[in-house]
Amino acid sequence: MAADDNKALVIAFHEQAFNDYQPEQAAEAHLGESYIQHNPEAQDSPQAFVGYVHWLRGQFPDLRLDIKRTVAEGDLVVTHSNLHLNLPDLPDPFR
């Protein structure tokens, strides 16, 4: 795949998993049998990714992932994104 195709795949995967809240379908469509999670708080494997998305959505039902930009070189794709969790109101020092 070309770098632009890989970027489109990564964006589609994240949109489907997080914003459309279809992590099972995203994993089935876009992940192979092995998946290495780069978040140290989450385990490797497609099943673990699905579980992580369900856990995260359970903690933050209104979460949304906005991908601001992507950079690709061959099959390596990096995203710069904002994960909006819609946290409850915090005391003034945290605003």
FENSUL-V788554 format. One record per residue. N is the residue number from 0. PHI is phi in radians with two decimals (* if undefined). NEAR is the number of other ideal C-beta (glycine too) atoms within 8 Angstrom. D_CENTER is the distance of its C-alpha to the mean C-alpha in whole Angstrom. Layout:
N:PHI:NEAR:D_CENTER / N:PHI:NEAR:D_CENTER
//
This chain:
0:*:6:21 / 1:-1.36:5:21 / 2:-1.00:10:19 / 3:-1.14:7:18 / 4:-1.16:8:18 / 5:-1.14:14:15 / 6:-1.07:11:13 / 7:-1.08:8:14 / 8:-1.11:11:12 / 9:-1.12:12:9 / 10:-1.10:11:9 / 11:-1.07:10:10 / 12:-1.03:12:7 / 13:-1.17:14:4 / 14:-1.04:11:7 / 15:-1.17:14:9 / 16:-1.21:13:6 / 17:-1.69:13:6 / 18:-1.44:8:9 / 19:-1.54:8:11 / 20:0.88:8:10 / 21:-2.27:8:11 / 22:-1.14:13:9 / 23:-1.10:7:12 / 24:-1.15:8:13 / 25:-1.12:14:10 / 26:-1.11:14:11 / 27:-1.13:8:14 / 28:-1.37:9:14 / 29:-2.14:9:12 / 30:-1.91:10:12 / 31:-1.51:5:16 / 32:-1.22:3:18 / 33:-2.00:6:16 / 34:-2.54:11:13 / 35:-1.76:5:13 / 36:-1.51:11:10 / 37:-1.63:4:11 / 38:-1.50:6:10 / 39:-1.14:4:14 / 40:-1.54:3:13 / 41:-2.15:8:12 / 42:-1.52:6:14 / 43:-1.36:7:14 / 44:1.94:9:14 / 45:-1.03:11:12 / 46:-1.13:7:14 / 47:-1.15:12:13 / 48:-1.08:15:9 / 49:-1.03:11:10 / 50:-1.06:8:12 / 51:-1.12:12:10 / 52:-1.11:12:8 / 53:-1.11:9:12 / 54:-1.09:8:13 / 55:-1.07:9:10 / 56:-1.16:10:11 / 57:-1.14:7:15 / 58:-1.35:6:15 / 59:-2.36:10:14 / 60:-1.02:5:15 / 61:-1.76:7:14 / 62:-1.05:12:11 / 63:-2.55:9:10 / 64:-1.94:12:7 / 65:-1.91:7:10 / 66:-1.50:11:9 / 67:-1.49:6:13 / 68:-2.82:6:14 / 69:-2.29:11:13 / 70:-2.27:7:16 / 71:-2.34:12:16 / 72:-2.43:5:19 / 73:1.07:6:20 / 74:-1.67:5:17 / 75:-1.68:7:15 / 76:-2.20:12:13 / 77:-2.06:7:12 / 78:-1.99:10:10 / 79:-1.93:8:11 / 80:-2.42:9:9 / 81:-2.02:6:10 / 82:-1.75:8:9 / 83:-1.60:9:12 / 84:-1.78:8:13 / 85:0.90:7:16 / 86:-1.18:5:18 / 87:-1.11:3:22 / 88:-0.97:2:25 / 89:-1.87:6:25 / 90:-1.02:5:29 / 91:-0.82:4:30 / 92:-1.05:4:29 / 93:-1.75:5:26 / 94:-1.51:5:25
//
